[in-house]
Amino acid sequence: MRRELCFPMSADRVTGLVLDAGLEGLGALVSSSGRSRVFLVADERALSFWGDELDLELSGLEQAGRLLIRAEEAAKTVRTLESAWMAMRQAGLRRSADAVVCFGGGLVCDVGALAASTYLRGLPLILVPSTLLCQVDACLGGKTAVNLGDAKNQLGTFYPAESVWIATRLLATLEPGHFRGGLGEALKTSLVGDASIAAGLLARVPGAGEPGFEDWASSLVERCLRVKGAIVTEDLLETGRRVLLNAGHTLGHALESASGFGLTHGEAVAAGLVLEARMAELLEGSAPGLSLELAGMLPGLGIGFAGLSRSPGALADFLERDKKTGRGGQRTWVLPFGWEDCRPTLLSPSEESRLLGSLLEEDAAW
Ligand SMILES: NC(=O)c1ccc[n+]([C@@H]2O[C@H](COP(=O)([O-])OP(=O)(O)OC[C@H]3O[C@@H](n4cnc5c(N)ncnc54)[C@H](O)[C@@H]3O)[C@@H](O)[C@H]2O)c1
C-alpha cells in the first residue's frame, strides 16, 4: 500500500512524502539522506504507545538526544521552544550530519519544526505525524508555531519538512475526540478543494481497527494532502490562495477558546464551517442550503453542536483576540459559499456583528 508523493515547496525545497501503514523503512529513509544521527522531538503520549516500534526503526542511527513534550496547548510556548534549543545544543547537533525527527500531532510537529527551523538557522527536518489532523493537514506546508501568551501561533516560521512519513496505523490509539478533530479538518479540505472527499470517504467512517480502516485512512490522507499540496506549492507564504485553508477557522478558533478547549481544534473548525456557511447565506440573503447540508453531515463524523458557546459576548471577545483583525477592526473571513467555492470576505465590525447577531438568533442550523 506504500505511496510516495513529492511537493515542490519553493525553489530550493521539496517535501517528499511517504504514506504507509507502519513505520518500517523510516530509519532507512533518514540514513539514505546522509544523516547518521537523529534528534527526536516526541509527543509523550504517542511515544507511550509507539515508542518501541519507533526505537526499533531508528536503531540503525545514532540517537543524538530527545525531547518529550506533553501535547497540551499550555506547552506550546517559548519556554518549550527554549528547552528544545537547549537540548539541541547539549546534543551538539550539526547541520550537515544530523536530522530532527518530530513524532507527534500538530502541536509537537509545530513546536519541533520551529526549533529545527531556527537552531543553527535550520536543521534537516523529518515529520512523523501521529494524529489524523496532522496527517491530513498540518504535516504539509511548512507552518511552524508556538503561542505568545494567549495569542495562538503568534510566533513561527515557514519551514517545509524535507520528508514526511505518514503511518496510518498510529491512528489506532488516538482518543475519539482527536480522531473526530481530524475528520473536521478533512471536511474543511473537501469544502475548499475537493467535494468528492466528503461525498465518498466521509460518508462512511470506519472505526480504527475495523477491516479496511488503513486503506480508508490512507485514501483520505492522500486526497486531503493533494488538495493542500496544490495550494501550498503555489502559495507557501500565504500571500494569496493559501488563505482559503482558513475556512471555518475564524469562528472555529473562537468556539474552541470559548469551550475552554473542551472541543478539539478540528471539531471546532467543523462547527465553524457550518456557521460560516450560514453567514455566507445571510450575506447573500438566501435560505439555509449549504449550512444545512454541512450540519447534516456532522453527526456522521461524530461531531455535535452540544456545548458550543452561543453567547455573542463571549464569541466577540474571542474573535477580538484573532490575529487576523486588520485596519479599522475589519477582518477577512473565508466564507464557504458552496463546495469548492470558499471566498475571502472582508467584513466591517458592524457587518460582522449584524451577521453574528442573526446567526446566533437562529436555531435552524444548530
Ligand atoms: N502547522 C499547521 O499547518 C497546522 C495546521 C493545523 C493545526 N495545527 C496545530 O496543530 C495542533 C493540534 O494538533 P492535533 O490535532 O494533531 O493535536 P495534538 O498534537 O494536540 O495532539 C492531540 C492529542 O493526541 C495525543 N496523541 C498524538 N498522537 C497520538 C497517537 N498516535 N495515539 C494516541 N494519542 C496521540 C497527544 O498526546 C494529545 O493528547 C494545534 O496546536 C494547531 O495550532 C498546525
The ligand as a Tripos MOL2 file, in Angstrom:
@<TRIPOS>MOLECULE
LIG
   44    48     1     0     0
SMALL
NO_CHARGES

@<TRIPOS>ATOM
      1 N1          1.1920   23.6410   11.0240 N.am      1 LIG1
      2 C1         -0.0170   23.5940   10.5260 C.2       1 LIG1
      3 O1         -0.2430   23.7630    9.3090 O.2       1 LIG1
      4 C2         -1.1730   23.3130   11.4390 C.ar      1 LIG1
      5 C3         -2.4530   23.0750   10.8890 C.ar      1 LIG1
      6 C4         -3.4890   22.7570   11.7590 C.ar      1 LIG1
      7 C5         -3.2720   22.7190   13.1410 C.ar      1 LIG1
      8 N2         -2.0320   22.9840   13.6280 N.ar      1 LIG1
      9 C6         -1.7750   22.9180   15.0660 C.3       1 LIG1
     10 O2         -1.9070   21.5570   15.4600 O.3       1 LIG1
     11 C7         -2.2710   21.4930   16.8420 C.3       1 LIG1
     12 C8         -3.3460   20.4580   17.0110 C.3       1 LIG1
     13 O3         -2.8040   19.2480   16.5290 O.3       1 LIG1
     14 P1         -3.5230   17.8310   16.6920 P.3       1 LIG1
     15 O4         -4.9780   17.9620   16.4630 O.co2     1 LIG1
     16 O5         -2.7300   16.9020   15.8860 O.co2     1 LIG1
     17 O6         -3.4150   17.5430   18.2370 O.3       1 LIG1
     18 P2         -2.2050   17.4530   19.2790 P.3       1 LIG1
     19 O7         -0.8970   17.4480   18.6560 O.co2     1 LIG1
     20 O8         -2.5170   18.5000   20.2990 O.co2     1 LIG1
     21 O9         -2.4750   16.0150   19.9050 O.3       1 LIG1
     22 C9         -3.7370   15.7010   20.4330 C.3       1 LIG1
     23 C10        -3.6520   14.6140   21.4940 C.3       1 LIG1
     24 O10        -3.3750   13.3700   20.8600 O.3       1 LIG1
     25 C11        -2.2850   12.7330   21.5230 C.3       1 LIG1
     26 N3         -1.6780   11.8660   20.5210 N.ar      1 LIG1
     27 C12        -0.9250   12.2200   19.4440 C.ar      1 LIG1
     28 N4         -0.6830   11.1460   18.6750 N.ar      1 LIG1
     29 C13        -1.2600   10.0820   19.2910 C.ar      1 LIG1
     30 C14        -1.3720    8.7040   18.9800 C.ar      1 LIG1
     31 N5         -0.9080    8.1940   17.8500 N.pl3     1 LIG1
     32 N6         -2.0320    7.9150   19.8590 N.ar      1 LIG1
     33 C15        -2.5760    8.4370   20.9960 C.ar      1 LIG1
     34 N7         -2.5470    9.7300   21.3210 N.ar      1 LIG1
     35 C16        -1.8880   10.5510   20.4640 C.ar      1 LIG1
     36 C17        -1.4640   13.8630   22.0620 C.3       1 LIG1
     37 O11        -0.6590   13.4630   23.1220 O.3       1 LIG1
     38 C18        -2.5480   14.8290   22.5140 C.3       1 LIG1
     39 O12        -3.0440   14.4440   23.7560 O.3       1 LIG1
     40 C19        -2.6700   22.8890   17.2450 C.3       1 LIG1
     41 O13        -1.6590   23.4360   18.0670 O.3       1 LIG1
     42 C20        -2.7820   23.6500   15.9210 C.3       1 LIG1
     43 O14        -2.4410   25.0120   16.0790 O.3       1 LIG1
     44 C21        -0.9870   23.2440   12.8110 C.ar      1 LIG1
@<TRIPOS>BOND
     1     1     2 1
     2     2     3 2
     3     2     4 1
     4     4     5 ar
     5     4    44 ar
     6     5     6 ar
     7     6     7 ar
     8     7     8 ar
     9     8     9 1
    10     8    44 ar
    11     9    10 1
    12     9    42 1
    13    10    11 1
    14    11    12 1
    15    11    40 1
    16    12    13 1
    17    13    14 1
    18    14    15 2
    19    14    16 1
    20    14    17 1
    21    17    18 1
    22    18    19 2
    23    18    20 1
    24    18    21 1
    25    21    22 1
    26    22    23 1
    27    23    24 1
    28    23    38 1
    29    24    25 1
    30    25    26 1
    31    25    36 1
    32    26    27 ar
    33    26    35 ar
    34    27    28 ar
    35    28    29 ar
    36    29    30 ar
    37    29    35 ar
    38    30    31 1
    39    30    32 ar
    40    32    33 ar
    41    33    34 ar
    42    34    35 ar
    43    36    37 1
    44    36    38 1
    45    38    39 1
    46    40    41 1
    47    40    42 1
    48    42    43 1
@<TRIPOS>SUBSTRUCTURE
     1 LIG1         1 GROUP 0 **** ****
